[in-house]
Amino acid sequence: MRPSLLLAIAALAAATAATPAGAQRDRDDRERGAVLDTTLALGRNGVVELTLHSGDIIVTSWDRQEVQIRARSERGEIDLDATSARISLGVEGHGHTSDARFEVRVPAGTRVAARVVTGDIGIRGARAEVEAHSVTGDVDIEDVSALVAESVSGSVRAVRIAGRVTASSVSGDVELTDVGGDVRVESTSGEIYLSNVRARVVRVESVSGNIDFSGTVDRAGIYDFTSHSGNIDLVLPADVGAQVSFETFSGEIQSDFPIVMRPTVEDDRRRQRRFDFTLGGGGARITANSFSGNIDLERGTGRAANDKE
């Protein structure tokens, strides 16, 4: 055997022998994966942060002032950092190459921040501020006080949000139902559905997806809807009061309300058209702009929101 090969084998043997047994076990645990099942106390203003590269995050609430964690990782070490004010959970080691799953129960009213690269996020009943970010996966939220949610290639769905919402998706749909605060939504190619929205400020932008909106209209509110090639469908209360401006390049404009729409801007060469009109004595400002999509104004059965002091 060649001397150089003998030296290499000797060096490898020495390194292996010098490795502490505990470190070796830790490395083996990271490679085999891990399971965590524990319950921890959390203060009333505490925060729970959950981070995964690949896997799913599921959060529900209960009436205990404790956080229950059931987590597993196929490969990689589960990393838990806990104090009375903040609990952080993630996966180290080989966690970026395999699946993991976090199932967490939090006290109602706990702020939650969840982030995953590849996987879904579901948060229900937190009744507090929530952030949820997924690159490739869906985001599903219910019963929170305020929300920031985004997905690049998945959909965002949220139901019963008491306060403000900021949501975005590149190629997935955004669906918000029963919202009690201001709304800002952006989508590139997905559809945007907003129903039973009670907000003073609503701003919605889509490149190629349709926009559907229904909800109350505050007489001091601002409601802006923009889509490059998608249709815009607005269902407004029968007694709505607003100054309305619709603009389109090649789409059609229709309205259930008895109004006279005279174009205020028209260029025969570009076919650009804008229509300004008043509903119910004015009040709110409603604008809708679409380059090639249609704009449809429908009369709903609800009533407009009262002015806010």
C-alpha positions, 0 to 999 in steps of 0.5 A: 500500500502506498505511504500517502494512502496509509497516511490518509487512512490514519488521519481519518481514523484519528479524526473519527476517534477524536469526535466526541460521542455526543457530537456524533449522536447529534449528527446522527439525529440530524440525519435521521430526523427528529420529533418534538412534543411539548407544551410551553407557557407564553405571556399574554403579549407573546409572539410565536414564530414558525419557519420552515424550508419544506413542509406544512405549518398548521396553527390553531387556538385554544383557551389555555395560556400555553403553546402546544407544539407537535413537530416532526422533521424527516431529516434535520434537527428541530430548533426551539427557542422559547421564553415567556415573551417569544417562542421560535420554532424551525429546522436546522441541518438537513431540514432544507432538503426534506419534509417537516410538519409543525402543528401548533396550538396557541392561546387566542390573541397570540401574534403569529408569524409563519414562513415556509419556502415550499409548503402550505400554511393554515392558521385558524382562530388566533384572533390577533395579528398574523403574518403568513408567507409562502413561496410555493404553497397555499395560505389559508387563514381564519379568524384573525384581527389583522393579516399580512399574507403572501404566496408567490405560486400559491393561493391566499384565502382568508375568512373573518378578518376583523381589521386591516388586510394586506395580501398578494400572490403572483400566480395564485388567487386571492380570496378574502371574505368578511373583512372589517378593515382596510384592504390592499391586494395585489396579484399578477395572474390570479383572480381576486375575490373580495366579499362582505368587505367593510372598509374605508380604504380598498386598493386592488391591483391585478395584471391579468386576473379578474377582480370581484368586489362586494361590500359596504361603501363608507361615504368618506372612503376611497376604493380603487380597482385596477386590472390591465386585462382582467374584468372588474365586477363591483357589487355596491349597496343599493343606497351607495353615495359616491363619486365614480370614475371608470376608465377603459381602453377597449373593454365595455362598461355596464351598470345596473344603476340608473345613471347617464354615463357620458365620456369625459375623455375620448380619443378616436385613435386610441379608443381611450374612454373615461366616464365620471358620474355620481351615485346617491348624492356623492361621498365616497370615491370609487375608481375602476381602470382596465386596459382591455377588460370589462367594468361591470357595476351591479346593484346589491341588496345591502346598505352603505356604511354610515359615515365614521366620526 
